[in-house]
Structures are given as C-alpha cells and as structure tokens.
Amino acid sequence: MTDYKILFLDIDGTLVTPEDTIEESTKEAVSQIQEKGIEVFLATGRPLHEIDDLAKELNINSFIGYNGAYAIYQGQDIFQEPMNSETVRHFLDIAAANHHQAVLYTHEKNYYTDLNSQMMNEFIKKFHLHKNESYSPSINSSVLGMTLVNLQENEASLYNSEEGIHLSQVNVEGMRHCYDVIRDKVNKGYGVQMVLKRLGLNKESSIAFGDGMNDKEMLQNVGESFAMGNGHPELFQYAKHKTTDVTNSGIYNGLKKLKLVK
C-alpha cells in the first residue's frame, strides 16, 4: 500500500459547495487524514490573505495560492513568483479596450480596475474578499495573480497574444464570465512540484482533488488525482479518478477509494 504523505485540495467546487458551505463528510475526511499525519494543503486560485477563516475551520496551515504563484508550509514561505509587469500592463490594456474588468492580487491586497461596478461587487461577495482597493500601476511588479471579469466565452482568445499564458474559466455558478490568468510555467502543478521538492517527497506519495481547468496541471503532478463529479467536462481526461460531486461527499468518497478514511 502506498505511503501517502500529502493531500492538495482545491477550494471552490471541490472543498466548498456552491452554497459556500463545507459538507460534514468533507470535514470528517480532512480530520481523519490529518490524524494519519498526512499534510493537507489548500491549493487555490484565491489570494491567501482571504482564506484565514476557512483554514482555521479545517485546522490547515499549508497553502498554494494565486494559482500556484505562492506557497506556504506550516506558516513559512516556500516561494513567491510574481507575474511579469509588462504582461500585467498588456492584459490591462486589452481589458480596457474590450470593456472587461480585472482583479489583481498581491501578497496583501486585491486591486480592482472598477471597484464600484455591480459585477465586481458580486465577485467580491461570492469569494469573500475583504482587503480591496482600486488599482494603481504602482503594484504591477507585485502581482501574483489576476482574474479577468465580464468576458463572453469567445473573448478569451483576445488574450492569446502573450506566449506562455492562457485563460482558465472560473468553474463557479454565476461566475463563468470570469477567467483566471494562468502561466504555463507557474500554475498549481508548479506549486505542487515546488512543495514536494522542498519537503523531500516523491510524486507517488501525493493526492489532489480539483474541479476546474486551473486544476489540470495539479492533477497531472500527483500520484493519485481526483476530478470532482461536478468538474469541468474537459478536466476528467487529466485525472486518474472521477469522484462524486462536491455536494455528494466527493472528497470523502475519493479518499475512501484509497482506503484512507472510514
């Protein structure tokens, strides 16, 4: 039997339901995993300065945030990889020309190109963002991640001009007009690789659960990968296993398949 050492969990649509709750079966599964001495990481596109309550609820102290641009292990920084400032400026120019909005995340705050729009207020409410300010070019060299807002599905291609970067549709009901900016070389998969290297763990000892296309690289860089039943249809091909929905004990059932929970 494989000696599992580490578990990576996406948040939205994987750990947290569309109603912004965590199932009791999920809490129990995480607790049982921790009792076995397996380290649990939250691996998310969210900014890490906005998930304290969630982390405390589950007694989790290790994170990969900003879609792989920043990682923390037991309160200690592992790495930070800010975006290229010219890329940030270029994408903001495209957004402005096409009536799109943007959220830019630094280590400490979230910055908005239109903080007062109704669409952005809905975004802030949905993802429980509190440390919010209006965008200023002075932050361009400190941006760890970016989400583009108010895109039609065919408009994602407008941003394809930048080599080494792609957009990933946010797989959350009511937020599918939002797209995360994902770097080919800095993503959740890169974050997983960096964490495993730092902790001296092999790929085979790791497990991951995800539901969105921003989880693709993460699922490809672990030993046991699970796509949630509610996952993006294109994600399933990148996962070793398909589990049940986030609202139907998806994490618990996946870990039970590995005989890690009772």
N, C-alpha and C positions, 0 to 999 in steps of 0.2 A: 504493500500500500504506500502511495506517495506521502512523503512527509511535508505537508503544506505549511508554509511559514507566513504567507502574506495574502491579504484579500483587498482588492481595489473595487470600490463601489461608486458608480455614477450617482448623482443625486436625483435630478428631475426626471421622472418617468421610470426610474429604477428603484431608488430608495423612497422617494416621496411621490405620493399619488397625485392625480390631477386636483384633488380636493385639499392639497397641501397638508396631508397627514401621513404618518408612518404607521403601517399596519402592526398590530401586536405581534404577529408571527415574524415580521421582519426584525423587530426589536429583540425578540427572543433568539432569533438566529444569530444576530450580531453578538449578543451576550454569550451564547454558547461558544461561538468562535473565539471570542476573547478569553474565555475560561480555558480554552485549549492552548493559549499562548500564541495564537495567530494574530499578527499585527494587522489592524484594519485601517486602511486609508480611504478617505473620501477623495474621489477623483472627478473633478467637476469643471465646467466652463465658468462657473460662478467665481467672483472675486473672494479670496479667502477672508477678507476683513468683514464679510457679511454672513458668515455661516457659524458664528460662535454658538448661538442657541442650539442649532442642530447638532453640533459637535458635542456640546455638553449633555444633551439629551441621550446620546448614544455612548458617551464616555470615549470619544475618539479624539486623538491628539496628533494625528498624522494626516497630511493632505497633499494632493496635487491640485493646483488651482489654475484658473485662467487658461483652460485647455492645454495644460502641460508646460506653461511658462514659468511656474514657480512651485517648489515643493518644500514641505516642512516635515521633519520626522521628530516626533516627541518634543515639539516646541523649538527645535533647532533647524535653521535654514539649511537646505541641501543645495539649492541652486535658484537663480533667477535669470531669465532670458528675455529682456525687453525686445519689442519689435523695432525694426529699423525705422528711424524717424522720418526718412524720406517716403517709405511705404505708407506710414500713417498719414502724412500730408497728402500723398497721391490719392489714397482712398477717400479722404475727406473731400477732396476736390470733386471726385466722381459723385459722391453722395450729394453734395451741394448742387451739382449740375442736374441731378435727376430727382430732386425733391425727396431724397432719403434723409434719414436721421441716423445719428451714431451715438453709441455709448462707448467710452474709452475707460479702461480700468488700469489704475496704477496700484502700487503696493498698499496705498492707504485710502484711496477715494475713487468714486465713479464720476466721470465727467461727461456732460451731455451737450450735443450741438443745439438742442432745443429742449431745455429743461421743463418748459411750461406747456408743452403740447399734450393733448389728451392721450395720444398714443403712447407717449413716453411715461406719462403718469400711470397708465395701465401696466406698462412694463415694470416700473418701479414697484408697484403694488404686488404684482404677480411673483416677483423674485425677491421680495422683502429687502429692497435696497434702501439704506438709510444715510450713507455718507456720500451725499450727492452735491455736485457743484456744476456750474456752467463751464463749458470747455474753454481753454486758453491754449494757444500754440506753445506756451512755455512747458507743457507737460509731454510734448511729442517724444522726447528721448526716454521717457519713463513709462511708456505704455506697455503693459504686459499682455493685454488682450483687448479685443474690440468686437462689438456686436452692431450690425447694420440693421436698421429698422425701417419698415414701410416699403419693402420690396415686393413687387409682383414676382411670380415664380420665374418668369423668363428674363428678369432683370439681373439675376445673379451673374450672368455672363458678362455684364458690363465691367466686372472687376477681374476678369480673367487675364488682363494685360500684364499683371505682375507675376513673373515666374516664381514658382516655389510657394505659392499661396493659393488656397481655394476656400470657397464659402461652404458652410455646412448649415442647412436649415435647422432651426430650433424645433425639436420634436415635442412641443408642448401645445396642447389645445388652446387656440386663440392667439398663439404667438408664432404661427408659422410664416408670418411676414417678416420674421426676424432671422438673420443669418449670422452665425459666428464666423469670424475671420480665423482660418486655421492655417498655420505654417506647415509645409510638408516636412520640415526638419525639426520643428518644435511643436509637439502635439501631445496628447495623453500617452501615446505609445512611447515617445521620447522620455516623458516623465517617468513612466514605469521602468524603462531601461536604466535611467539615472538612479532611481531609488534602489533597484535590485543590485546595481553595481556598488553603490555606496554601502549597502547593508551586507554585501558579500553573499547574495542569494542567487540561486540559479532560476531560470525561467520556469522549470518544471514545478517548482515549489509555490508558484503564484496562481491566483484565481482572480477573475474580473467579471463584473456584470455591467451591462450597458444597454441603452435603448436607442440612441441617436447616432447619426453618421459621424459625429465628433468623437464617438467611442470606437470607431473602426480600428484605428492604429493600436489602441489599448488592448482590444480583444485579440489582435494579432501578435502581441508581445508577451503573452502569459501562457502558462501551461494548460489551464482549464478556463475556457471563455464561454460566457453565457449571454445570449441575446434575450431580452425580455420579450414575452409574448406580444406586448404592445409596441415593440420596436419598429423602427423604420423598415419597410419591406426590403430595402437594399442591404440592410445590416446583417441579415441572417447568414449570408454566404461567408461572412468573416468570422463567425462564431463556431466553436466546436459543438456547442449545445444550444438548444432553444428551451427556455423555461416558460412558466406561466406569466400572466400579466402582473404588473405592479400592484393591482388591486386584487390579485388572487395568489398571494404568497409566493411571488416569483423568486425572490432571493432565498427564502426558506426552502422551497422545493428544489432549487438548484443545488444548494448545499446538502440537502438530504440525499440527492442523487450521488454525491461524493461521499456519503456516509459520515458527514461532519456534524450533523445536527440530528436530534432525536424527535 
